[in-house]
Amino acid sequence: MKVPFELEWMGGAAEHHFRKARPVVDELPWGTIELSHYAPAAIERARASWTEVAINEYRAVASFCEVLRALVDTRAPLDLMGMTSDFLADECSHVELASRMAMELGGAAPRTVDLEQFAMRPRGVTAFQRANELVLRVSCIAEAFAGGTASVSLEATSHPLPRAVYETILRDEAHHRRLGGLYFEWALPRIDDAEMRRLSQVLFAGLKGLAPFWKTMRASGPEPALPEEDLRALGWLTPAQFGALARQVAIRDIVDPLATIGMTISTEDRAELFAIATTPSA
């Protein structure tokens, strides 16, 4: 069931403990965006985009909860579980950062979410297979994609506040992406050929889920006019620019690194997946 995406803040002892763990949030230059300096269309696009980031980061909280439980169930190394548990606070902090950015731009865009479908929960597999799949989906695919695209958005961003938000998130996500490499360093000797083939299918399914970022944005025809300079200042690229970037990141940061450990997609599937759609004529 879909419900409005809304956040609640308790304050008091809970906030005090959270701030001790993640103190940097209050140090960012909040209140420095002058909305009158930017075109309304750019503000609306940025406001909607930061709202989507908040939702995705909330989804990451749920996803890392599932990853952590899977690591516990498969008796992964204790220090790896401890490292992963720290990511939950990171993701809660990222939700706060993105939601506050949306508020700086006039308030979050109205969105509904289905919390029951927020996190992948593989069924009909062993505890080890579940851990393999979740680490692959969350760390090696979702976090790699988010970090790779955000790093380019950071380079393009000119306003100090969204730059600081990106820098804070990316410092954390470097560790989130590293989890995949550390986990599979431990897990690979235990993965047989059948499981590797299954994980390759999981990889292909995960990439198909990302493909609309580079397929629909290239095939949807002319874009509505957006003031590119204003959009970049507030932390975002135009849809066409993001589409090209998304395809590049998927190949460079997901497909190619995973191929080195035996998780591959066929030549035919790769060609179909990364084919560039032709923009319709006006």
C-alpha positions in Angstrom: 0.0 0.0 0.0 1.3 3.4 -1.0 1.5 6.1 1.6 2.8 9.7 1.5 6.6 10.0 2.0 6.9 11.8 5.3 9.6 12.0 7.9 9.4 12.5 11.7 12.0 13.8 14.0 12.0 13.0 17.8 14.6 15.3 19.2 15.9 15.1 22.7 18.0 12.1 23.7 17.6 10.4 20.2 18.8 13.5 18.4 21.7 14.0 20.9 22.9 10.5 20.3 22.5 10.7 16.6 24.4 14.0 16.4 27.3 12.5 18.4 27.6 9.8 15.8 27.0 12.2 12.8 27.9 15.8 13.9 28.8 17.2 10.5 25.2 17.8 9.4 24.7 21.0 11.5 28.0 22.4 10.2 26.8 22.7 6.6 25.9 26.2 5.2 22.2 25.9 5.6 20.1 28.9 4.8 22.4 30.2 2.1 20.3 29.5 -1.1 18.6 32.7 -2.4 15.7 31.3 -4.4 15.2 34.6 -6.2 18.6 34.0 -7.9 17.4 31.0 -9.8 14.7 30.2 -12.4 11.5 28.7 -11.0 11.8 25.7 -13.4 15.3 24.9 -12.1 14.1 25.2 -8.5 11.2 22.8 -9.1 13.4 20.3 -10.9 16.0 20.4 -8.1 13.3 20.3 -5.4 11.8 17.1 -7.0 15.2 15.6 -7.5 16.4 16.1 -3.9 13.0 14.6 -2.7 13.8 11.5 -4.8 17.3 11.3 -3.3 15.7 11.4 0.2 13.4 8.5 -0.8 16.3 6.5 -2.3 18.4 7.1 0.8 15.5 5.9 3.0 15.3 2.8 0.8 19.0 2.3 1.4 18.4 2.2 5.2 15.9 -0.6 4.6 18.3 -2.3 2.1 21.3 -2.3 4.5 19.1 -3.7 7.2 18.5 -6.7 5.0 22.2 -6.9 4.1 23.2 -6.9 7.8 20.7 -9.6 8.7 21.9 -11.7 5.7 25.5 -11.4 6.9 24.5 -12.4 10.4 22.5 -15.4 9.0 25.5 -16.6 6.9 28.0 -16.1 9.7 30.1 -13.6 7.8 33.2 -12.1 9.6 32.2 -10.2 12.7 34.2 -7.1 11.7 32.5 -7.0 8.3 29.1 -7.1 10.1 30.2 -4.3 12.4 31.3 -2.2 9.4 27.9 -2.8 7.7 26.0 -1.8 10.8 27.6 1.6 10.7 26.1 2.2 7.3 22.6 2.4 8.8 23.5 5.6 10.6 25.1 6.9 7.4 22.0 6.3 5.4 19.7 8.0 8.0 22.0 11.0 7.8 21.8 11.0 4.0 18.0 11.0 4.3 18.2 14.0 6.5 20.6 15.9 4.2 18.5 15.3 1.1 15.3 16.2 2.8 16.7 19.4 4.2 18.0 20.3 0.8 14.4 19.9 -0.5 13.2 22.1 2.3 15.8 24.8 1.4 14.2 24.8 -2.1 10.7 25.4 -0.8 9.7 22.0 0.5 9.6 18.4 -0.5 7.8 17.4 -3.6 4.7 15.3 -2.9 5.5 11.6 -3.3 4.0 8.3 -2.2 6.0 5.1 -1.4 5.2 1.5 -0.8 7.3 0.7 2.3 6.5 -3.1 2.0 8.4 -3.1 -1.3 11.3 -0.9 -0.3 13.9 -3.5 0.2 14.7 -6.7 -1.8 14.1 -9.9 0.2 15.3 -12.9 -1.8 13.2 -16.0 -1.2 13.8 -19.7 -1.8 17.6 -19.5 -1.4 20.1 -20.4 1.3 21.4 -17.9 3.8 24.7 -17.7 1.9 23.0 -17.2 -1.4 20.8 -14.5 0.1 23.9 -12.6 1.4 25.6 -12.9 -2.0 22.6 -11.5 -3.8 21.9 -8.7 -1.4 25.5 -7.5 -1.2 25.6 -7.6 -5.0 22.4 -5.7 -5.5 22.9 -3.1 -2.7 26.7 -2.5 -2.6 27.9 -3.5 -6.0 25.0 -2.2 -8.1 22.9 0.4 -6.2 25.6 2.1 -4.2 28.1 2.0 -7.1 25.6 3.6 -9.4 24.6 6.3 -6.9 28.2 7.1 -6.0 29.4 7.2 -9.6 26.6 9.6 -10.7 26.8 11.8 -7.6 30.5 12.3 -8.1 29.9 13.9 -11.5 27.0 16.0 -10.1 29.4 17.2 -7.4 31.9 18.4 -10.0 29.2 20.3 -11.8 27.7 21.9 -8.7 28.6 25.5 -8.0 26.6 26.5 -4.9 28.4 25.7 -1.6 25.4 24.0 0.1 24.6 21.3 -2.4 28.4 20.8 -2.9 28.8 20.2 0.9 25.8 17.8 0.9 27.3 15.8 -2.0 30.8 15.7 -0.4 29.3 14.4 2.9 27.3 11.7 1.2 30.1 10.6 -1.1 32.6 10.2 1.8 30.2 7.7 3.3 29.3 5.9 0.1 32.9 5.2 -0.7 32.8 2.8 2.2 29.4 1.4 1.2 30.8 0.5 -2.2 33.8 -1.1 -0.7 31.7 -3.5 1.2 31.1 -5.5 -2.0 34.8 -6.0 -2.7 35.5 -7.0 0.9 32.5 -9.4 1.1 33.3 -11.2 -2.1 36.9 -11.5 -1.1 35.6 -13.6 1.7 32.8 -15.3 -0.2 34.4 -16.1 -3.6 36.1 -19.3 -2.5 32.7 -20.6 -1.3 30.9 -19.7 -4.5 30.5 -22.6 -7.0 29.8 -22.3 -10.7 26.1 -22.6 -10.4 25.9 -19.8 -7.8 28.1 -17.6 -10.0 25.7 -18.1 -12.9 22.8 -17.2 -10.7 24.6 -14.1 -9.5 25.3 -13.1 -13.1 21.5 -13.3 -13.8 20.9 -11.2 -10.7 23.4 -8.7 -12.1 21.6 -8.5 -15.4 18.3 -8.0 -13.7 19.7 -5.2 -11.6 21.1 -3.5 -14.6 17.8 -3.8 -16.4 16.3 -1.9 -13.5 18.7 1.0 -14.1 18.4 1.0 -17.9 15.5 3.5 -18.0 17.9 6.1 -16.8 19.8 6.0 -20.1 17.2 4.6 -22.5 14.0 6.7 -21.8 15.9 9.9 -21.3 17.4 9.5 -24.8 14.3 8.4 -26.5 11.8 10.8 -25.0 12.2 13.6 -27.6 13.1 17.2 -27.0 13.5 18.2 -23.3 11.6 21.1 -21.8 13.7 24.2 -21.6 15.7 24.2 -18.3 18.3 26.8 -17.4 21.3 24.6 -17.3 23.5 26.9 -15.2 20.8 27.3 -12.5 20.2 23.5 -12.5 23.9 22.8 -12.0 24.2 25.4 -9.3 21.5 23.5 -7.3 23.2 20.1 -7.8 21.7 18.6 -10.9 22.3 17.8 -14.6 19.8 18.0 -17.4 18.0 14.7 -18.1 20.0 14.1 -21.3 23.3 14.7 -19.5 22.3 12.4 -16.7 21.3 9.7 -19.2 24.7 9.7 -20.8 26.4 9.7 -17.5 24.2 6.8 -16.1 25.2 4.5 -19.0 28.9 5.3 -18.6 28.8 4.7 -14.8 26.9 1.4 -15.2 29.6 0.1 -17.5 32.6 1.5 -15.7 31.7 1.1 -12.1 29.4 -2.0 -12.2 29.8 -4.3 -15.3 33.5 -4.1 -15.8 34.6 -4.5 -12.2 32.3 -7.5 -11.6 33.5 -9.2 -14.7 36.9 -9.5 -13.1 35.5 -11.8 -10.4 33.4 -13.9 -12.8 30.0 -12.1 -12.7 29.3 -11.4 -16.4 26.5 -10.8 -18.8 26.5 -12.1 -22.3 27.7 -10.1 -25.3 24.1 -10.1 -26.7 22.6 -8.9 -23.4 25.3 -6.3 -23.0 24.6 -4.9 -26.5 20.8 -4.8 -25.9 21.2 -3.3 -22.5 23.5 -0.5 -23.4 22.1 0.3 -26.9 21.5 4.0 -27.3 18.0 4.8 -28.4 17.6 7.1 -31.4 15.8 10.3 -30.4 12.6 10.7 -32.5 12.5 13.4 -35.1 10.5 16.5 -34.2 
